[in-house]
């Protein structure tokens, strides 16, 4: 292992490198056990523990930024280090050529198996990360960078219901957004929505959860906060927008509280949208709390 660490030197303070070297050391013990046994690669088994160990190695390799070539090199260096250790510690000249050849062949077979299993595990991690990234990208609004409505309804709101005894929801709606887009001022509409998203994030507490709820709406969940707190956040947002001067857009807000206004995610959103609809009827940047 000292030879392997010398050849594959990394920052010793890096937790991933520490985990990699520890797992590689366990792998050496597996190699020793296998090489001393009469078993072949096909018959040697530790009940799936070896594949689990290889998966741990792959996780550490991925965290260290290895690519497939780096994965192969890690295992190739380990094989060379084991062989050199044998050469130093064993009088090979005293053994028969067939015995040495059989030993070396067994080492090669074990190394090939581990490398192949390691690449499979590494590839699975890369694919999983890519799929997660694609999923996040598909569920993220490109204008505001926030989760979209589907994420809000399917994941964020149900998660809040499961995790909190009490929380509130506020939906901010940009007035005349559709008309602005229809008039060809698409970039203007985007700027307005981005500005609203920024101001909502500035006014809400750090643990708030956000999403772009619709074409012209930004929603926010305030964990452990009632409708009074959501109302104050909405007031702060409207005040900050008014201070901008020259922005020239109005925002209506609907507020609802769980479980006071809805005992599940669907009912709560229904009440939030009713409150927002009432605020839009009133107009002039109004805030309405569900009854």
C-alpha positions as CSV (number, residue, x, y, z in Angstrom):
1,X,0.0,0.0,0.0
2,X,2.9,2.3,0.6
3,X,4.0,1.8,-3.0
4,X,0.5,2.4,-4.3
5,X,0.1,5.6,-2.3
6,X,3.5,6.8,-3.6
7,X,2.4,6.1,-7.2
8,X,-1.2,7.5,-6.8
9,X,-0.4,10.4,-4.5
10,X,-3.2,12.8,-3.7
11,X,-3.9,15.3,-1.0
12,X,-3.7,13.2,2.2
13,X,-6.2,15.5,3.9
14,X,-8.9,14.8,1.3
15,X,-11.5,12.6,2.9
16,X,-12.2,10.9,-0.4
17,X,-8.6,10.0,-0.8
18,X,-8.5,8.6,2.7
19,X,-11.5,6.5,2.0
20,X,-10.0,5.3,-1.3
21,X,-6.7,4.2,0.4
22,X,-8.6,2.5,3.2
23,X,-10.8,0.6,0.7
24,X,-7.8,-0.3,-1.4
25,X,-6.1,-1.7,1.7
26,X,-9.1,-3.9,2.3
27,X,-8.9,-5.0,-1.4
28,X,-5.3,-6.1,-0.9
29,X,-6.5,-8.4,1.9
30,X,-9.1,-9.8,-0.5
31,X,-6.4,-10.4,-3.1
32,X,-4.2,-12.2,-0.5
33,X,-7.1,-14.4,0.6
34,X,-8.0,-15.2,-3.1
35,X,-4.4,-15.9,-4.1
36,X,-3.9,-18.3,-1.2
37,X,-7.1,-20.1,-1.9
38,X,-7.6,-23.0,-4.4
39,X,-10.6,-21.1,-5.7
40,X,-10.9,-19.6,-9.2
41,X,-12.3,-16.2,-10.1
42,X,-15.6,-17.8,-11.0
43,X,-15.9,-19.8,-7.7
44,X,-14.3,-17.3,-5.2
45,X,-17.1,-15.6,-3.2
46,X,-17.5,-13.5,-0.1
47,X,-21.3,-13.1,-0.4
48,X,-21.2,-9.9,-2.5
49,X,-18.8,-8.1,-0.1
50,X,-16.2,-7.7,-2.8
51,X,-18.6,-6.0,-5.2
52,X,-19.6,-3.8,-2.3
53,X,-16.0,-2.9,-1.6
54,X,-15.4,-2.1,-5.3
55,X,-18.5,0.1,-5.2
56,X,-17.0,2.1,-2.3
57,X,-13.8,2.5,-4.2
58,X,-15.7,3.7,-7.2
59,X,-17.5,6.3,-5.1
60,X,-14.2,7.7,-3.8
61,X,-12.7,7.6,-7.2
62,X,-15.6,9.6,-8.6
63,X,-15.4,12.1,-5.8
64,X,-11.7,12.6,-6.5
65,X,-12.5,13.4,-10.1
66,X,-11.2,10.2,-11.7
67,X,-12.3,9.3,-15.2
68,X,-12.4,5.8,-16.6
69,X,-8.7,5.9,-17.4
70,X,-7.9,6.9,-13.8
71,X,-10.0,4.0,-12.5
72,X,-8.1,1.5,-14.7
73,X,-4.8,3.0,-13.6
74,X,-5.6,2.8,-9.9
75,X,-6.2,-1.0,-10.2
76,X,-3.3,-1.5,-12.6
77,X,-0.9,0.2,-10.2
78,X,-2.2,-2.0,-7.4
79,X,-1.5,-5.1,-9.4
80,X,2.0,-4.0,-10.1
81,X,2.6,-3.2,-6.5
82,X,1.4,-6.6,-5.4
83,X,3.6,-8.4,-7.9
84,X,6.6,-6.4,-6.9
85,X,6.0,-7.2,-3.3
86,X,5.8,-10.9,-4.1
87,X,9.1,-10.6,-6.1
88,X,10.8,-9.0,-3.1
89,X,9.4,-11.4,-0.5
90,X,9.5,-14.7,-2.4
91,X,12.4,-16.6,-3.8
92,X,10.8,-17.3,-7.2
93,X,13.9,-19.1,-8.5
94,X,13.3,-21.8,-6.0
95,X,9.8,-22.5,-7.4
96,X,8.9,-24.3,-10.5
97,X,8.1,-22.2,-13.6
98,X,4.6,-23.7,-13.8
99,X,3.8,-22.7,-10.2
100,X,5.1,-19.1,-10.8
101,X,3.1,-18.8,-14.1
102,X,0.0,-20.2,-12.4
103,X,0.3,-17.6,-9.6
104,X,0.9,-14.7,-12.0
105,X,-2.1,-15.8,-14.2
106,X,-4.3,-16.0,-11.1
107,X,-3.2,-12.5,-10.1
108,X,-4.0,-11.2,-13.6
109,X,-7.4,-12.8,-13.6
110,X,-8.2,-11.3,-10.2
111,X,-7.0,-7.9,-11.3
112,X,-9.0,-8.0,-14.5
113,X,-12.2,-9.0,-12.6
114,X,-11.7,-6.2,-10.1
115,X,-11.0,-3.6,-12.9
116,X,-14.1,-4.6,-14.8
117,X,-16.3,-4.6,-11.7
118,X,-14.8,-1.2,-10.8
119,X,-15.5,0.3,-14.2
120,X,-19.1,-1.0,-14.1
121,X,-19.6,0.6,-10.6
122,X,-17.9,3.8,-11.7
123,X,-20.0,4.0,-14.9
124,X,-23.2,3.4,-12.9
125,X,-22.3,6.4,-10.6
126,X,-21.6,8.6,-13.7
127,X,-24.9,7.6,-15.3
128,X,-26.8,8.2,-12.0
129,X,-25.3,11.6,-11.7
130,X,-26.1,12.5,-15.3
131,X,-29.7,11.3,-14.9
132,X,-30.1,13.4,-11.7
133,X,-28.6,16.4,-13.5
134,X,-30.9,16.0,-16.4
135,X,-33.9,15.6,-14.1
136,X,-32.9,18.7,-12.2
137,X,-32.5,20.6,-15.5
138,X,-35.8,19.4,-16.8
139,X,-37.6,20.4,-13.6
140,X,-35.9,23.8,-13.3
141,X,-37.3,27.0,-14.7
142,X,-34.7,28.6,-17.1
143,X,-35.7,32.2,-16.4
144,X,-35.5,32.2,-12.6
145,X,-33.4,29.1,-11.9
146,X,-36.1,27.9,-9.5
147,X,-37.9,24.5,-9.4
148,X,-41.0,24.4,-11.7
149,X,-44.6,24.0,-10.8
150,X,-44.5,20.2,-11.2
151,X,-41.6,20.0,-8.7
152,X,-43.5,22.3,-6.3
153,X,-46.8,20.3,-6.5
154,X,-45.3,16.8,-6.6
155,X,-42.3,17.1,-4.3
156,X,-41.8,20.4,-2.4
157,X,-45.3,20.9,-1.0
158,X,-45.9,17.2,0.0
159,X,-42.5,17.2,1.6
160,X,-43.5,20.3,3.7
161,X,-46.7,18.6,4.7
162,X,-44.8,15.5,5.9
163,X,-42.1,17.5,7.7
164,X,-43.9,20.3,9.4
165,X,-46.8,20.7,11.8
166,X,-47.3,24.2,10.5
167,X,-46.2,26.2,7.6
168,X,-47.5,28.8,5.1
169,X,-47.6,29.3,1.4
170,X,-47.6,32.6,-0.5
171,X,-48.1,32.9,-4.3
172,X,-46.9,36.1,-5.9
173,X,-48.5,36.9,-9.3
174,X,-47.2,39.5,-11.7
175,X,-50.1,41.6,-13.0
176,X,-50.5,42.0,-16.8
177,X,-47.7,39.5,-17.5
178,X,-49.5,37.9,-20.4
179,X,-50.3,41.2,-21.9
180,X,-46.7,42.2,-21.7
181,X,-45.6,39.0,-23.5
182,X,-48.4,39.4,-26.1
183,X,-47.2,42.9,-26.9
184,X,-43.8,41.4,-27.8
185,X,-42.0,42.6,-24.7
186,X,-40.8,39.1,-23.8
187,X,-37.4,40.2,-22.4
188,X,-39.2,42.8,-20.3
189,X,-41.5,40.1,-18.9
190,X,-38.5,37.9,-18.1
191,X,-36.7,40.7,-16.3
192,X,-39.8,41.4,-14.2
193,X,-40.2,37.8,-13.2
194,X,-36.5,37.5,-12.3
195,X,-36.7,40.7,-10.2
196,X,-39.7,39.3,-8.4
197,X,-37.9,36.0,-7.7
198,X,-34.9,37.9,-6.3
199,X,-37.0,40.2,-4.1
200,X,-39.0,37.2,-2.7
201,X,-35.7,35.5,-1.8
202,X,-34.4,38.6,-0.2
203,X,-37.5,39.1,2.0
204,X,-38.2,35.5,3.0
205,X,-36.3,33.6,5.8
206,X,-33.3,31.4,4.9
207,X,-35.1,28.1,5.2
208,X,-37.9,29.2,2.8
209,X,-38.5,27.0,-0.3
210,X,-39.2,28.6,-3.7
211,X,-40.6,27.7,-7.1
212,X,-41.8,29.3,-10.3
213,X,-45.5,28.3,-9.9
214,X,-46.8,29.4,-13.3
215,X,-45.9,31.6,-16.2
216,X,-46.2,34.7,-14.1
217,X,-46.1,33.4,-10.5
218,X,-43.5,32.8,-7.8
219,X,-44.4,30.6,-4.9
220,X,-42.7,30.3,-1.5
221,X,-43.1,27.9,1.4
222,X,-42.3,29.3,4.9
223,X,-41.6,26.3,7.2
224,X,-42.9,26.5,10.7
225,X,-44.4,30.0,9.9
226,X,-48.1,30.9,9.9
227,X,-50.1,33.1,7.6
228,X,-49.1,36.2,9.6
229,X,-45.5,35.7,8.8
230,X,-46.3,35.0,5.1
231,X,-48.3,38.2,5.1
232,X,-45.4,40.2,6.5
233,X,-43.1,38.7,3.9
234,X,-45.5,39.7,1.1
235,X,-45.7,43.2,2.5
236,X,-41.9,43.4,2.5
237,X,-41.8,42.2,-1.1
238,X,-44.3,44.8,-2.3
239,X,-42.5,47.6,-0.4
240,X,-39.1,46.6,-1.9
241,X,-40.6,46.5,-5.4
242,X,-42.2,49.9,-4.8
243,X,-38.8,51.3,-3.7
244,X,-37.3,50.2,-7.1
245,X,-39.1,53.0,-8.8
246,X,-39.5,52.8,-12.6
247,X,-40.0,49.0,-12.6
248,X,-43.7,49.7,-13.2
249,X,-45.3,46.4,-12.4
250,X,-47.9,45.3,-9.9
251,X,-47.9,42.0,-7.9
252,X,-50.8,40.3,-6.3
253,X,-50.4,37.8,-3.5
254,X,-52.4,34.9,-2.2
255,X,-51.6,33.4,1.2
256,X,-52.7,30.1,3.0
257,X,-51.6,28.2,6.1
258,X,-51.2,24.5,6.8
259,X,-53.3,23.0,8.4
260,X,-55.5,26.0,9.1
261,X,-56.6,26.4,5.5
262,X,-55.9,22.9,4.2
263,X,-55.1,19.5,5.7
264,X,-53.2,18.2,2.7
265,X,-51.2,19.6,-0.2
266,X,-54.0,19.6,-2.7
267,X,-56.5,21.4,-0.4
268,X,-53.9,23.9,0.7
269,X,-53.0,24.9,-2.9
270,X,-56.7,25.2,-3.7
271,X,-57.1,27.7,-0.9
272,X,-53.9,29.6,-1.9
273,X,-55.1,30.0,-5.4
274,X,-58.6,31.1,-4.3
275,X,-56.9,33.8,-2.2
276,X,-54.7,34.8,-5.1
277,X,-57.7,35.0,-7.4
278,X,-59.4,37.3,-4.9
279,X,-56.3,39.5,-4.7
280,X,-56.2,39.8,-8.5
281,X,-59.8,40.9,-8.5
282,X,-59.0,43.6,-6.0
283,X,-55.9,44.6,-8.0
284,X,-53.3,47.2,-7.2
285,X,-50.8,44.9,-5.6
286,X,-53.1,43.4,-3.0
287,X,-52.5,40.6,-0.4
288,X,-55.3,38.2,0.5
289,X,-55.1,35.5,3.1
290,X,-57.3,32.4,2.8
291,X,-60.3,32.2,5.1
